[in-house]
């Protein structure tokens, strides 16, 4: 039957009700998870989707996850077939070639039925500390095919009609080093979705399915209208920019990410087809990661309050080339694509927008999520351990303020792992954790400084994998601002200190360690152009 359209107040109430459910799912996951990577660092995200996978609402979690999850959910539902789902089923997948990021990011998908009709889907995604593969932590820089990166899970039922498929879980865990923590984290994901399912049932009991459907579609239309209006506020124009990724995980060589952006009225076209081909190393990324970067940048440059649902991308066309670095195809390894390449995609997009909309664009930030994994078999506990952490760096200066220091920017906003947690959970000692003073680029507005983390293994032996970027290239400044200082990686061995490449792996013994220093952000402007800054401020 016909439904009366929602007025502005009803629309805002619906938006907040749905967003609060997604937030509650994420909070439940964080509070019930086992591994520090989720419970302390909060490397997870949650959202609500329609029965066809259409994004309805997301919590404000990890930008990278939130950008790719709509594609992942839609493809997972299509691959499994919604006609094959019943109440009580729960799907799990981590397949990058269906829209995922990399194998450690497991997505748990719970269908929501109402009077035997599939009405919605609750999903969350979390980064697990190990999923098998050739190195502890499953972030091997030197992988040459995805099979080396860990266990790949197609969309399968983890629960069928409410019953855990124990044999399936046993197969997964047998291929994973940190079985207890992984089991606990997966069950936390399932439980968090059940909470979201219950909250949606409560909403349906209050609203009814017709109003629920009307509200979700109205919110998507609203997001599309606001995004079109936001794009229209940008100057019409076209810009092309190439940024360089310096290492593919196996060897150091320049890899170009080239993008052309064009704004025409309310439409935005983003073209990555001139980007280099996918590489032999692990810095390739899926098309969904690339689209997520575009979604992030449009909110960054226009209106951060734009609703995060399917309407956000409606006025935006993203063009890629299959088999390129930013739209990799099987069997390319992808573990470090979202860690390194996603951040460089953002830099390339900002550089392109700066060609015709300079007032909106900050200088380059540290350019990497800068990951380190340290893992091995601890003979004292009789168990494998896997320390996984990404590190913030310097934020690029903005046209009207300094960049922040030692924090994550752009496609991630995870927290750090407290030093006390590291030393309690792992055979590691924190020797230093500090801001890398003076590494931000100078200018009228200074770039933020990077950070330093120095860890030492206290017993046994372990494998170390470190991946950062902006080591041989610097985060660029804008409008005369200086570049940020590049980062570095140092191995502290029994035979002395050794500078390593930006993506590296090695073994350490007790008493040996590693230091990673992340890059500072680029500066913005010079001291002799105060009048132009006043003009920008007045605009």
Secondary structure, DSSP 8 states (H G I E B T S, - for coil): -------HHHHHHHHHHHHHHHHHHHHHHHHH--SHHHHTT--EEEEEE-TT--EEEE-S--HHHHHHHHHHHHHHHHHH-GGG--TT-EEEE--GGGT-S-TTEEEEEEEEEETTEEEEEEEEEEE-S---SSSTTS--TT-SSGGGG-----SEEEEETTEE-HHHHHHHHHT-S-HHHHHHHHHHHHHHHHHHHHHHHHHHHHH-HHHHHHHHHHHHHHHHHHHHHHHHTS--EEEEEEEEEEE-SSSEEEEEEEEEEEEETTEEEEE-TTS-B--SSTT---HHHHHHHHHHHHHHHT-TTS--SGGGGTTEEEE--TTBTTB--TT---TTIIIIIHHHHHHHHHHHHHTT-GGG-------S--EEEEEEEETTTTEEEEEEEE--B----BTTB---SSB--TT-------HHHHHHHSSEEEEEEEEETT-S--SSB----EEEEEEEE-SSEEEEEEE---SSS----BTT-------EEEEEETTEEEEE-SEEEEEEETT-EEEEE------B--TT-HHHHHHHHH-
